[in-house]
Amino acid sequence: MTPAIMTKEDFRGLGAPDLVYVREIRASDVMADVALSAAKGLSVDPEATLFAVHGADGERLAVMMDRESAFAAAVAHELEPVSVH
């Protein structure tokens, strides 16, 4: 059997459309994706643990300094957050 290839739209269609997941990430992973000009004046230890909010398709929607803020941001935007370990 050939494995199915799922698109971002397929993943987005799984579960509730407002479901997002929160997971720990390293600050260095975010820093690699963000232009230095966007982080001007921000000082974060590259080894720090941050918390990212992702859509069902895996797209990173937000990054917060702590888990509680990540959940609060999701709820404030009428999304349903769940934890991923």
Backbone bond lengths (Angstrom), bond angles and torsions (degrees), N, CA, C in turn:
res aa  C-N    CA-C-N  psi(-1)  N-CA   C-N-CA  omega(-1)  CA-C   N-CA-C  phi
1 M - - - 1.452 - - 1.527 109.02 -
2 T 1.294 116.49 131.01 1.455 122.11 179.38 1.519 109.29 -81.73
3 P 1.356 117.95 129.84 1.467 119.19 179.40 1.529 110.50 -66.64
4 A 1.299 115.38 142.44 1.464 120.59 178.28 1.521 109.22 -75.51
5 I 1.304 115.51 143.46 1.458 120.68 174.69 1.514 106.94 -100.61
6 M 1.325 114.56 120.35 1.457 119.24 -177.70 1.518 110.38 -98.91
7 T 1.305 115.67 137.23 1.456 122.03 177.43 1.525 109.25 -88.51
8 K 1.327 116.36 171.49 1.464 120.12 175.36 1.521 110.90 -59.49
9 E 1.323 116.44 -36.47 1.457 120.38 179.07 1.532 110.78 -64.93
10 D 1.347 116.50 -38.00 1.460 120.34 176.97 1.528 110.76 -61.21
11 F 1.339 116.25 -46.63 1.463 120.04 179.37 1.521 110.68 -64.12
12 R 1.321 116.14 -39.90 1.466 120.34 -179.70 1.531 110.19 -61.95
13 G 1.327 116.83 -32.25 1.452 121.58 -179.00 1.519 114.14 -76.67
14 L 1.320 117.70 -13.33 1.457 120.58 178.57 1.525 109.77 -75.18
15 G 1.298 117.08 131.16 1.464 119.25 177.83 1.515 111.57 69.85
16 A 1.303 115.23 -163.36 1.458 121.71 -178.82 1.526 110.17 -75.02
17 P 1.318 117.46 140.29 1.471 119.55 -179.25 1.528 113.31 -66.20
18 D 1.325 117.03 -17.85 1.461 120.77 -179.19 1.522 112.84 -97.11
19 L 1.324 117.39 6.52 1.455 121.70 -179.17 1.533 109.98 -80.46
20 V 1.327 116.25 129.41 1.461 122.02 175.26 1.524 108.21 -129.23
21 Y 1.321 116.74 157.80 1.453 118.52 177.15 1.518 110.69 -120.55
22 V 1.325 114.43 148.20 1.461 122.59 -178.69 1.516 107.36 -114.03
23 R 1.334 116.39 130.32 1.460 119.87 177.81 1.520 110.41 -143.99
24 E 1.332 114.09 156.85 1.460 120.71 178.03 1.525 109.47 -73.63
25 I 1.335 115.28 143.12 1.464 121.56 172.99 1.520 108.35 -141.99
26 R 1.301 116.72 159.51 1.469 121.33 175.49 1.526 108.94 -83.69
27 A 1.302 116.10 143.15 1.459 120.83 178.05 1.527 110.81 -58.23
28 S 1.328 117.53 -36.05 1.470 120.41 -179.42 1.531 111.52 -61.63
29 D 1.341 118.23 -30.70 1.467 121.08 177.38 1.527 111.29 -66.81
30 V 1.320 115.95 -38.34 1.458 120.38 178.52 1.522 110.08 -72.29
31 M 1.325 116.27 -42.88 1.462 120.82 -178.52 1.526 111.54 -59.57
32 A 1.324 117.12 -31.78 1.459 120.95 179.07 1.524 111.05 -68.73
33 D 1.342 117.61 -24.05 1.464 122.05 -176.84 1.525 114.16 -98.15
34 V 1.328 117.89 -10.57 1.467 121.59 -173.70 1.521 109.67 -109.44
35 A 1.324 115.44 135.16 1.458 120.14 176.32 1.524 109.27 -64.22
36 L 1.317 116.82 139.62 1.461 120.57 -178.26 1.524 112.01 -58.83
37 S 1.334 117.74 -32.53 1.465 119.76 179.74 1.524 111.54 -65.31
38 A 1.344 117.42 -29.30 1.465 120.93 179.14 1.519 111.40 -72.93
39 A 1.323 117.36 -24.13 1.463 122.04 -177.73 1.523 112.06 -100.81
40 K 1.307 117.64 15.00 1.465 122.25 -177.93 1.528 110.91 -54.68
41 G 1.314 115.48 127.18 1.462 121.13 178.56 1.521 114.07 83.45
42 L 1.301 117.79 -2.55 1.461 121.81 179.82 1.514 108.84 -98.14
43 S 1.316 115.93 128.46 1.457 120.85 179.20 1.519 109.11 -118.99
44 V 1.350 115.56 111.87 1.457 121.58 -179.31 1.517 107.88 -132.06
45 D 1.315 116.29 132.30 1.455 121.43 175.49 1.531 108.59 -63.58
46 P 1.334 118.77 124.43 1.467 121.11 -179.02 1.531 113.52 -58.05
47 E 1.334 117.39 -22.36 1.460 120.60 179.35 1.532 112.76 -91.06
48 A 1.337 117.04 -0.66 1.459 120.79 -179.05 1.522 110.91 -66.36
49 T 1.316 115.69 151.02 1.459 121.81 174.76 1.517 108.42 -92.87
50 L 1.317 116.07 126.46 1.456 122.95 176.20 1.528 107.84 -116.72
51 F 1.322 116.79 174.94 1.455 121.23 -178.88 1.519 109.27 -127.82
52 A 1.328 115.56 121.89 1.454 121.76 -177.81 1.519 110.68 -103.71
53 V 1.319 115.33 143.43 1.461 123.15 174.09 1.524 106.46 -104.21
54 H 1.330 116.13 124.68 1.466 121.87 -177.91 1.520 110.68 -121.61
55 G 1.340 115.58 145.24 1.460 120.69 171.98 1.519 109.82 -75.65
56 A 1.321 117.01 171.42 1.465 121.79 -179.12 1.523 112.00 -59.99
57 D 1.327 117.21 -25.84 1.460 121.10 179.93 1.523 112.79 -85.55
58 G 1.344 117.01 1.79 1.458 121.44 178.44 1.514 114.61 93.00
59 E 1.318 117.39 -6.83 1.467 120.04 -179.79 1.521 110.15 -65.77
60 R 1.344 116.10 129.51 1.459 120.03 178.07 1.526 108.28 -76.67
61 L 1.322 116.04 122.58 1.453 122.27 -176.26 1.523 112.72 -98.63
62 A 1.331 116.61 -32.66 1.463 121.03 -176.80 1.520 109.40 -159.68
63 V 1.323 115.40 157.86 1.466 122.05 174.65 1.518 107.42 -133.05
64 M 1.329 115.22 130.71 1.459 120.93 -178.03 1.531 109.96 -125.68
65 M 1.306 115.79 162.52 1.460 121.56 -178.33 1.528 112.50 -75.57
66 D 1.344 117.54 -26.46 1.464 119.61 -179.20 1.528 110.07 -142.80
67 R 1.333 114.67 162.29 1.466 122.20 -176.13 1.531 111.40 -61.88
68 E 1.319 117.12 -42.66 1.457 121.19 -177.74 1.526 110.94 -61.54
69 S 1.333 117.09 -40.96 1.467 120.55 178.57 1.521 111.60 -66.51
70 A 1.325 116.67 -37.21 1.471 120.88 178.70 1.532 109.90 -63.34
71 F 1.337 116.80 -45.47 1.462 120.25 178.26 1.529 110.72 -65.03
72 A 1.325 116.60 -42.73 1.468 120.47 -178.90 1.526 110.97 -63.65
73 A 1.311 117.80 -39.89 1.465 121.26 178.86 1.523 110.70 -64.24
74 A 1.328 116.55 -41.44 1.466 120.35 178.92 1.531 110.30 -62.74
75 V 1.326 116.42 -47.78 1.460 120.84 -179.74 1.530 110.89 -63.38
76 A 1.318 117.45 -39.12 1.462 121.76 179.24 1.530 111.62 -62.10
77 H 1.318 116.53 -26.18 1.470 121.57 178.57 1.534 111.57 -99.75
78 E 1.342 115.19 20.05 1.459 122.98 176.33 1.531 112.86 59.48
79 L 1.339 115.48 38.24 1.457 122.20 176.30 1.526 109.01 -110.23
80 E 1.311 116.51 160.04 1.467 122.66 -177.51 1.540 108.68 -108.33
81 P 1.342 118.43 99.01 1.469 120.16 -176.80 1.521 113.54 -81.36
82 V 1.339 115.31 145.06 1.460 122.91 171.97 1.526 107.36 -133.64
83 S 1.334 116.46 155.71 1.462 121.41 179.46 1.520 110.98 -87.80
84 V 1.307 115.82 147.61 1.463 122.72 171.89 1.508 106.04 -128.28
85 H 1.329 116.71 131.81 1.461 120.37 -179.22 1.495 110.51 -102.87
